[in-house]
Amino acid sequence: MVTVAPQVERVQRKVVRVLTGTQILGSAAVTIGLAFSTLIAASLSGSEAVGGLAQTAAVAGAALLALPGARLAQRSGRRPALVLGYGMGGLGALIAAVAVGLGLWQVLLVGLLLFGGASSANYAARYAATDLAHPQRRARELSRVVWAAMIGAIIGPNLADPAGRAAASLGLPAGVGPFLLAAVVLGAAVLVIQFGLRPDPLVVVKSTRPVESPDCCAGGASGESPRGLKVWATLGPMARLALVGVTLCHTAMVGLMSMTPVHMNHAGSSLRVVGVVISLHVAAMYAASPLFGWMADRLGRVPVLAIGASLVVAASGVAGMAPSHDAPQLAAGLALLGFGWSAGMVAGSALLTESVRVEDRPAAQGLSDLVMNVGAAVGGAVSGVVVTAWSYAALGLIVGFVALPLLVVCLFASLRRPVR
């Protein structure tokens, strides 16, 4: 039986509190900045295509900063890596505010690229919660940080409009306000991490040399830790399954969710109805994460990853078969999609963490976040092409078939390994 020293447990409780607080700040800042970024970019450029690039730039920024952040964490610990992510996000928000004030959409996209660092830090924070966690509570600790993002995601969009009005009252363009507020919030996140995340959980876990999972070195090499994309070659079967599972669930979620408002618009659905459907989806993504964390700790990571894949398959069928005017069925489908994302994210992230050596965890986790964000960008782009060329129903069919192999592999893996 694995035991954890009382002093380590105290540090872990503090770490989770700090990460929960910064996750609220970080997710609020991201949603504040991105709430109207598409409209602002389209307005400045006069092109809807450029407006679409706003979200893409932020996703690309999160992907580009995943590996540098992971290398910094591997070398110096979680604290400097998270400070880098939130700091780059704050700098990007300031650049975006200046760009809006000057009417330069090209500079706005550069700012949004750097702003993606905040999303990169938010994703990395969930892994930081697992560093000192007891193996039998690892998924639950991770899920608490994921759950906290829901609070920020609810608060953020509601602050964007007041921030715009405040900027307008000062004689500035209304679009400047949300980015300035996002920069302030991210600055607060930097301060909380810099002064609150002490001691650094990754530094502590490296010094305590915990007992690791038998899967952690399967397929890996001892000695110098791998870097960048070379990490993939060192991952064992369970680590690769976890990485692919997280990526597929995230890609499927972005692809199907991003085109649902377009599908509903074909039936003339109001923005209020569309907003309710998307809000239910977002609530499902985060609200159920503690439940899936508990299940992953009790039933095992792979079975819950299989549940996530099955929910994505079910969601693609329910939403894909829904007529554009059937908001209740679309809401049910997107709620299932949110639950599937949550199960896949929590169980997959916990499985990846315990399937690699402590020294290699930041590199493997950084690769996971890189591939996940690239998958999101590709999924969003491809889904638009599919709906334009065929239909929303075809998109649902494709998403279901893409997730089905993950479900099959997880089921076979669950039968071949003991449940823990």
N, C-alpha and C positions, 0 to 999 in steps of 0.2 A: 504493500500500500504506500502511495506517495504522500509524504508529509511536507508541510510548508512551515518554516520558522515563523513564530508570532510576529517578529519585527518585519518580515517580508510581507505578511498579511496586512500589517498596518500601512506599509508603503503602498501596497496594491490598492487598498481602499482610497487612499489619497490620490493615487494616479487616476483611478476611475472617476473620482469626483472632478478632478481638473479637466480630464478629457471630455467628460460630459458637458461641462460648462463651455469649453472652447468649441465643442461640436455644435452647440446651440448658436454661439456667436458666428462660427464659420458658415454654417448652413444658412443662417439669417442673412449674412453678408452676400453670399452667393445668390440667393433668391432676390435680394434687393437689387443687386447689380444686373441680373439677367432678366428680371421681370419685364422690362420694357426695352431691353437692348436691341431686339430684332426691329421693333418699331422705330427706335431712334436711328439705327443704322440705315434703315430703309428711307427714313425722312431726310437724313443728311445727304444720302447718295442719290435719292430719287429712283432707286432700283430695289425691287423686292428680292432679287437674287442676292444683292449685297446684304440685305436684311437677314437672309438665311445664313449668311457667313458669320454673323455675330455669334450665334450659339456654337457653330462649328469651331470658331477660333478659340472659344473658352474650353471646349472639349479637347482640342488639339493641345492647348497649353497644359492642361492637366496631364495628358499623355506624355508630353515632352519633359515635364518636370518630375515624372515618376521615378525614372532611373537615377538622375542626379540626387534627388532626395534620398533614395534608397542607399546610394553610395555614401552619402554624408552620414546617414544613420548607422551604417555598418562600421564606419570609421570612428564616429564621435558620439553616437547615441541618438535617441529619439528627439531630445529637446532641440538641438540645432537644426535638425531636419524639418521639424514642424515649424520652427521660427522662419526658416527659409521659405517654406510654402506659403504661410500666411503673410509673410513680409512681401514676397513677390506679388501675391494677390492684392495687397494694399497698394503697392506701387502701381500695379496695373490699373486699379480703380482710379488713382489720381491722374494717370495718363489719360484714361478714358474721359474723366471729367474735363480735363483741359481740351481734349479733342472735341467734345461736344460744344464747349464754349467757343472754340474757334471754327466750328463747322467742318472739321476735317475727318471724314469717315475712314480714311486710310489709317490715320493715327488711332482712331477708335478701335479698329481691329487689332492693332498692335497692343493696345492697352488690354483688350479682352484676352489676347493670347497670354499675357502675363497674369491677368486676373484668374486664369485657370489654375494658377498655383494654389489658390484657396481651396478649390475642389480636390486637388492632389493631396493637400494636407488633411482635409476631411476624411478622405479614403484611408490615408496612412494612420490616422488616429485610432481606427478600429483595431489595427494590428498592435498598436502600442498598449492597448488594454489587455492583450494576451501575454505580454512578456513575463509578468510575475504571477499570472493567474494559476491557481491550482488546476492540474490537467482535467479534473472532473467538473470544473466550473468555467473552463476556458471559453466555451461558446456563449455562456450566459453573460460573462463579463464583456465580451465583444458585442453582444446584442444590446446591452445597455447603452453603449456609445452610439450604435446605429439608431436605436430608438430616439435618442436625444435629438437627432437631426430633424425629427418630425416637428419639434417645437420651433426650431429655427425656420423650417420650411413654411410653417403656418404664419409666423410673425413677419418674416421678410417681405413678402409681396404686399402686405398691408401697410408697410412703412414706406414703400417706394413712392406712392402718390403724395403723402404728406411731405416727404423730402423734396419732391419736385415743386410743390407749392411754396415751401420755404425758400427754395432757391429763386423762384420767380419773384417772391416778395422782396428779394435783395437785388433785383434787376438782372439776374442771371437766367440763362435758358433753363427751363424746367428739367431737362434731361441731365443737367449737371448735378442736381440734388441727390438722386439715388446713388450715383457713383461716389460722391463725397461722403455720404453716410456709410456706404460700404467700406470705404477706406478707413473711416474712424472705427467701425466695428472690428475690422481686421487688425487694426492697431491694438485694440483692446485684447484680441485673441493672442497676439504676439506677446504682450506683457504678461498675460495669465500663464502662458506656456513658459516664458523665460524665467519667471519668478516662482511659479507654482509647481512645475514639473521637476521637483528636486526631492530626492535623488532621481536620476534618470533611470527609468525601469530597464532599458536594454543594457545599460552599463551594470546595473545590479545583477541582472540575470546571468550575464557573462561571468561575473565574479563568483556567483554561487554555484555554477556548474550543475544545473539540475539534471535529474535522470530523464533521458529522452525516449521518445517513442521508438519501438523496434523498426518502424517504417522510415525513420528520419534519415537514415543513410542508405536506404535501398536505392541502388542505381547511382548514388553520389560518390564523390571522391573526397578523401580526406586531404588535409594540407591547406594550401592557400585557397581562400574563398573565391568562387567565380564572380565575374562581373558582367553586367549588361546582359545581352541575349545569350551569352554562353551558359547562363544559369540553367537553361532548359535541358542541356545535355547532362547535367548532374542530378536532375530530379528523378526520384523514384516513381513507380506507377501511381501511388496514391496522391503524391504531390501533383503529378500531371493531371490526374482526374480532377483534383480540386481546382486547379488553374483553368482547365477547360470548362468545368461546370460553372464557375463564377462568370467567366467570359460569355458563355452561351446564354445564361439567364439574363445577364445585363444587356447583351446585344438584342435578345428577343424582346425584352421590356422596352428598350428605346425604340426599336423598329415599329412595334405594334402601337405603342402609346403615341408616338409622334404623328402618326397618320390618322388617328381616331378623330381629332377635331376636323380634319379635312373631310373625312367620310361623313361626319355629322353635318357639316356645312352643306353638303349636297342636298340634304333634306330641309335646309333652311333653319336648322336648330339655332336658338338664340345663344349668345355668349354666356348667359347665365346657366343654361342647361349644360353646355359644354364644360363650363367651369365646375359644375357639380360633379360631373362624370370624372373629370381629371382629379378633382379633390378627393373623391372616394378612392381612386387609384393610388394617389400619394399616401393617403391615410393607411391603406392596406400595406403599402411597402414598408412602413416604419412601425405602425402600431403593433403588428404581430411579431416583431423581431424577438422580444423576450420569450414568447411562447416557443418559437423555433429554436432559440438558444437553449432553453430547458430541454426540449426534445432531443437536440443534438447531443447534449451531455448525458441524457438518460438512455436514448435509443441507439446513439452512434451517429457519427458525421455522415457516413455514406447513405444510410437509410433516409436521413432528412434531405440530403442532396437529391435523392431519388424522388422524394415528395415534391421538392421544388421543381424538378423536371416534369413531373406528372401534372402539376398545377399549371405550368407554362403550356403544356400540350392541351390541357382542358381549356385554358383561357383562349388559346388560338382558335379553338373550335367554337366556343360560345360567342366570342366577339366577332370572329370572321363570318359566322353565319347570320349575324344580326343585320337587319335592314338599317339604312342610314337614319331612319326616323325612330328606331326603337331604342330610345335612351336607356330604359331599364336593363335591357339585355346587354347593351354595350357597357353599362356601369358594372353589371355582374361579371362580364368578361374581363374588364380591366381590374376589378378587385381581385379576381383570381390571378391575374398577371402580377399584381403587386405582391400577393402572398407568395407566388412562385419565386419572384425576385428575392424576397426577404429570406425564404428558406435556403435558396441557393447561395446567397451572399453570406449568410451567417454560417451555415454548415461548411461551405466550401472554404471560406476564410480560415475557420478553425482547423479544418483538415489540412490545409496547406501549411499552416503554422507548425503543427505538430509532426509534419512529415519531412521536415528539413532540420538540419543542425542549427543550433542557436546562432552560430557565426554566419550561417548562410540565409537566415530568415529575412533580413531586410532586402537582400538581393532578390530572393524568390518573390517576396511580397511586392517589391517594386516592379518586377517583370509582370506579375499578375495585374497590377493596376495599369501598367502600360498597355498590355494586350486588351484589357477590359475597356479602356477608353478608346483605343483604336477600333475595337469591335463596335462600340457605341456610335462612333463617327461613321463607320462603314454601314452599320445597320440603319442609321437615320437616312443616309444617302440612298441606299439600295431600296428601302421601303418606299421612298417617293417615286422611284423609277417603276417599281412593281405596280403601285396603285395607278400611276399614270398610264402605263402600258396595258395593264389588265384590270385589276379591281382590288378593293380592300379584302374581299373574300379570298382572292389568290394569295394575298399577303398572309392572311391567317393560316392558309394551307401550308405555305412555305415555312412559316415560323414553327408550326406544329411538327413538320417533318424534320426540321433542323434539331429540335429539342428531343425528338423521340429516341435517337441513338444514345443520348446521354442517359435517359431513363433506363434503357436496356442494360447499358454498361454498369450503371449503379446497382441495378437489381442483381446482376451476376456477381458484382463485387461484394454486395452485402451477404450473399449466400456463401462466399468463399472465405470470409474473414469473421472473427468473433465480434459480436456486438458489444460495445462498451459505452 
